[in-house]
Amino acid sequence: MIKDVKKIKEELVKRKEQLLKELKELSKKDSHEEDGSSAVFPEFGDKPDENAQEISEYSTIIATEKVLEKAINEIEETLKRIENKTYGLCKYCKKEIGEKRLLARPTASSCIDCKKKLQEENV
């Protein structure tokens, strides 16, 4: 098992704060949305090429928002595993996840063997 879980936790909390800041920059408050916010729609003008640019930019913002939300969720799940003392254990086989894997990807929830099996099944 990894030795310095406290340091990993601190890094994950910092990363989550940064991701939340980035997400906030891309969205505005919206009481109609489940999470209370929605992507900001850019305004470039009324000309057809400006409208096309707005749609392109908006699509990029939505995709970026989804990536950020997924990363935040992974961090939150990892922080829960740290609190529950299950961090570093594969959620499939319950064996320890290698320290090198956790250092490379602190949010990993599966060991290399289980990850490979999952990827093979999804091919």
N, C-alpha and C positions, 0 to 999 in steps of 0.2 A: 504494500500500500504506500501511497505517496506520503512523504514525510512532512511537508510544510503545507497542510491544508489551509491553515490560517492565512498564509500569504496568497494562496490561490483565491480564497474567499474575498480578500481585500481587493485583488485585481478584478475579480468578477463584479464586485459592487461598483468599482470605478468605471468599468466598461459599460455596465448597465446605465449608470448616470449619463455617460457620454452618448449612448444610443438614444436614451430618452430625450436628451437635449436636441439631437439631430432630428428625431421624430417630431418634436414640438415645432421645429422650424419649418417642417413640411406640411403641418396641419393647422386647422382652426377649430374652435369649439363648435360642436354640432349636436344638439340634444336629440336629434333623430337617429344618430348612430349609436350602436351598442357600447362602444368605448368612449362616447362623448365627444369625438372629434372626427374630422374628415379632411381629406387632402385639399390643399388650397388650389383653386383653379386659376392658372395664370391669365392675365389680361394683357394682350399685346396690341389690340386694335380690332377694327371691323373688316379689314380687307381679307380676301380669301386666303392669301398666303400667311397672314397673321393668325387667322383662325386655325389653319393647319398646324402652325407652329404651337399654338395654345394646346391643341389636342395632343400633339407629340410630347410636349413638355408635361402635360397632365398624366399621360400614360407612364412616363418615366417616374413621375412623383409617386404614383400609385404602386408601381413595381418596387421602388425604393422603400416605400412605407411597409410593404409586405415583408421585405427582407429584414428591415429593422425590427418589426414586430416579432418575427420568427426568432431572431437572435436574442431579443429581450426575453421571450418565453423560455428559450433554452437556458439562459442564465438563471431565470427564476426557478426553473425545475432543478437546476444544479445546486442552487443555494438551499433549496428544500432538502435535497439529498445530503448536503453537508450537515444541515441541522438535524436530520433524522439519523445521522451516522451511517448512511448507506452509500456515501460518496466513494467512488472507486470500485464499486461492485457492479458487475454486469447485470442489467435488468432482466436478461434472458436466462443465463446459466448460473448466476449468482457468484461466479468466480471473480477474483480480483482483476481489474483492468490494469494493464501494464503501466508503470510509472512514466515511461517515455511517451505513451499515447496520451496520458492525462496532461503531461507537460506541453505536448504539442497541441492538444485540443481539450482544454479543461472542462468543456461541457459534454464530453463523450459519456454516453450512458451504456455503451456496450463494449465488450472486449473485441479484439481484432477478429477472432474466429467467428463469433456470432455476427459481426458486421459483414464479414465475407459471405456467410451463409445467406443473410438477408439480401445482399446485393445479387447473389446468384439466383435466388428465388424470384427477384424482380426483373430479371433479364428477359 
